[in-house]
């Protein structure tokens, strides 16, 4: 009788959970509130789908859609949205034709063990401050 070959054990891939997304958003909100910045914060999974969202007091309505678009772009393009903003500013304007992509700083991927497991998008203050808030949220949960 032949024995069936057993597949080697595969280590589970890191994944962003609801609780992780909530903790990231909470830490990002703390950074924003410490600076008196009214922002919207979106945390998405590795496909760019929304896991958690917060709109802080004083955040403008348009920041809702912008934060979500920044997060989705960072997750799907697997890079900070600042890199795409720089590419457009450097003359790669054809990127503006890509549907659903927002080349504006403030979207930061969440990278664990070299793998993008999600992203954070923030909108409401300057783009650099938005990115600062996103990074603070990520660092609080995934220090590297």
Secondary structure, DSSP 4 states (H G I P E B T S, - for coil): -PPPPPPPP-PPPP---HHHHHHHHHHHHHHHHHTT---EEEEEETTS-EEEEEE-TT--THHHHHHHHHHHHHHHHTS-HHHHHHHHHTT-GGGGGSTT----S-EEEEEETTEEEEEEEEESS-HHHHHHHHHHHHHHHS--
